[in-house]
Amino acid sequence: MLGLSDIVGQDRAVASLQRAISGARVPHALMFVGPAGVGRRTTAEALAARLLCERGTHCGQCPDCTMMAAGSHPDFHLVYKELAAFHPESEVRGRKQQQLGIDVVKHFLIAPAGRAPTRGRARAFVVREAELMSPEAQNALLKTLEEPPDGVMIVLICIRAEQMLPTTRSRCRPVRFGPLPREFVVDKLSAGGTERGEARFWAAFTDGSIGRSAAMADGGMYEIKRDLIDRVAVLPPEGDTALARHLVKITDELAKAAVDEAAKTDGGELAKTLATRRATGTMLALIAAAFSDAMLLATGADRPLVNADQPAAVKALAERLGPADLARVVEQFSRYERLLWRNVGSKIIWDNVVLTCASGR
């Protein structure tokens, strides 16, 4: 299991934590803020391993370190919404989870935080996707964040701090994580068997997230992306209903795959609605990146293209739509993403996306 000194690409975050450790001032409530897949959870687990180590150093040899490495330490708790499947109440188990609800937070965090550590040293809680915590769950957690029992450490992992309630933020010390160097991501993906051109695209698209890049590469999204950008580049002004139907179908397939994967890896249910929103959001981002590239090309901006692997398609977009229309398209994509999280149906969104891509309006 990695220690804090093994974390790559997050020197500022790690240095902040190491300064706190050296001064015996590690806060009991931390908020790890930054892009997904850049080492937030790995760092949280490394910090927990140090806290739980019987020598207080993450020695890698004591029984506590051995259990942490095996993922079986009784005083380390990873909290996430799919734990609802293991809740003692059948009503909670049968509920499809779009949020990290109060029932899960109370049973898997607040209650065990109030009990004595099994191994007698401390308890560490890492909340994954903390931005999915419902307001009720966050409010229930406030007292534990502010006045935790001795030896309890809680790390909330989120992408943006503003996604959390102000009362939650005020009780946590923020630790900020940045994107990983893109060449580092490219090298890691290439070492895992991803073709280097594809690896460069994912490193640029995810802005240096090794976790998201690896997930995208493993999910077979690259060929989907290339086909979509080629088709969008040559859309007629009236749009293409067949492409809209195709996008609905792909989104549905990706959502079903995500639901199946969640059942295998987390042992719980991922709500199809949430999976569909996430898949739609990913597809929107992929297409929007091509229009952003086209705008760079049309305005002569001296910046590398995300879709450098499809220069002809990007050029076709830049020539078909002028800078003003391209800017409107990019702005519209932001609007579609907001609508997506306001319960607007996937089909309605994709019908409008195709028309926007075709007309620049």
Buried (B, 14 or more C-beta within 10 A) or exposed (E): BBBBEEBBBBEEBBEBBBEBBEEEEBBBBBBBBBBBBBBBBBBBBBBBBBBBBBEEBBBBEBEBBEBBBEEEBEBBBBBBBBBBBBBEEEEBBEBBBBBBBBBBBBBBBBEBBEEEBEBEBBBBBBBBBBBBBBEBBBBBBBEBBEEBBEBBBBBBBBBEBEBBBEBBBEBBBBBBBBBBEBEBBBBBBBEEEBEEEBBBBBBBBBBBBBBBBBBBBEBEBBEBBBEBBBBBBEBEEEBBEEBBBBBBEBBBEBBBBBBEBBBEEBEBBBBBEBBBBBBBBBBBEBBBBBBBBBBBBBEEEEEEBBBEBBEEBBBBBBEBBBBEBBBBBBEBBEEBBEBBEEEBEBBEBBBBBBBBBBBBE
